[in-house]
């Protein structure tokens, strides 16, 4: 079952400029800043930026819903009519993510992250 919103990922055509802009908007630097992903902690929630060409990013933001078991939840929402977009994968530090497309064409992200803490 969905536990609540956790993360939103924005694709960026220029990761350096997007990082600088969101640093100004949020008021602090990202906690994670690599060429393949930039992550900001915003009140305990994640704002992520992806570079151009990331196959998972597409052209639209992806909102990730927290789940206890990404594989089980992925299977459950697919059984309920969602279409798999990206299978469950470990993106580091035991964090599992996947995306599906709901019956109405929306991309829905799933994230299993034992490190997530709302502040």
C-alpha positions in Angstrom: 0.0 0.0 0.0 1.1 3.6 -0.6 2.5 5.2 2.6 2.7 8.8 1.3 4.6 11.0 -1.0 8.3 10.7 -0.7 10.2 12.0 -3.8 9.7 14.1 -6.9 12.2 13.8 -9.8 12.5 16.6 -12.3 14.4 15.9 -15.6 16.7 18.7 -16.5 18.2 19.8 -19.8 21.1 21.4 -18.0 21.9 19.7 -14.7 24.4 22.4 -13.5 22.0 25.3 -14.1 19.1 23.4 -12.5 21.2 22.6 -9.5 22.2 26.2 -9.1 18.6 27.4 -9.5 17.1 24.9 -7.0 19.9 25.7 -4.6 18.8 29.3 -4.7 15.1 28.4 -4.4 15.4 25.9 -1.6 18.1 27.9 0.3 20.7 25.2 0.7 23.0 23.0 -1.4 22.0 19.4 -2.4 23.0 16.6 0.0 24.0 14.5 -3.1 25.5 16.0 -6.2 26.8 13.7 -8.9 26.7 13.9 -12.7 24.0 11.2 -12.8 21.7 12.6 -10.0 21.3 15.6 -7.7 19.3 15.2 -4.5 18.0 17.9 -2.2 16.4 17.2 1.2 13.4 19.5 1.6 11.8 19.1 4.9 12.6 15.4 4.9 11.3 14.9 1.3 13.4 14.4 -1.7 13.7 16.7 -4.7 15.8 15.0 -7.3 17.2 16.3 -10.6 18.2 14.0 -13.5 20.5 14.9 -16.3 19.6 14.9 -20.0 19.4 11.5 -21.6 18.4 9.6 -18.5 16.1 6.9 -19.8 13.8 6.9 -16.7 13.3 10.7 -16.8 11.4 11.2 -20.0 10.1 14.8 -20.3 7.9 15.0 -17.2 8.4 14.9 -13.4 7.9 11.6 -11.7 6.4 11.5 -8.2 7.4 8.6 -6.1 5.1 7.1 -3.5 6.7 5.4 -0.5 6.1 1.6 -0.1 7.3 -1.0 2.3 8.0 -3.6 -0.4 8.7 -2.2 -3.9 8.5 -5.6 -5.6 5.3 -6.6 -4.1 3.7 -3.2 -4.7 4.9 -3.2 -8.3 3.2 -6.6 -8.9 0.1 -5.4 -7.1 -0.4 -2.2 -9.1 0.3 -4.1 -12.4 -2.3 -6.7 -11.4 -4.7 -3.8 -10.9 -4.2 -2.5 -14.4 -1.0 -0.4 -14.5 1.6 -1.0 -17.2 5.2 -1.5 -16.2 7.5 1.3 -17.3 10.7 0.6 -15.4 11.1 -2.6 -13.3 12.2 -2.5 -9.7 15.9 -1.5 -9.4 18.3 -0.7 -6.7 19.6 2.9 -7.1 22.1 2.6 -4.3 22.2 2.2 -0.5 19.3 -0.3 -0.7 16.8 2.2 -2.2 14.5 0.4 -4.6 12.5 2.3 -7.3 10.2 1.4 -10.1 7.6 3.2 -12.3 4.3 2.2 -13.9 1.8 3.9 -16.1 -1.7 4.0 -14.6 -4.7 3.2 -16.8 -5.1 7.0 -17.5 -1.6 7.5 -18.8 0.1 9.0 -15.7 3.6 7.8 -14.6 3.5 6.6 -11.0 6.7 6.0 -9.1 7.3 3.6 -6.3 10.1 3.9 -3.8 11.2 1.7 -1.0 13.7 3.6 1.2 14.4 2.5 4.8 16.4 5.7 5.2 13.4 8.0 4.6 12.6 10.2 7.6 10.1 13.1 7.6 11.5 16.0 9.5 
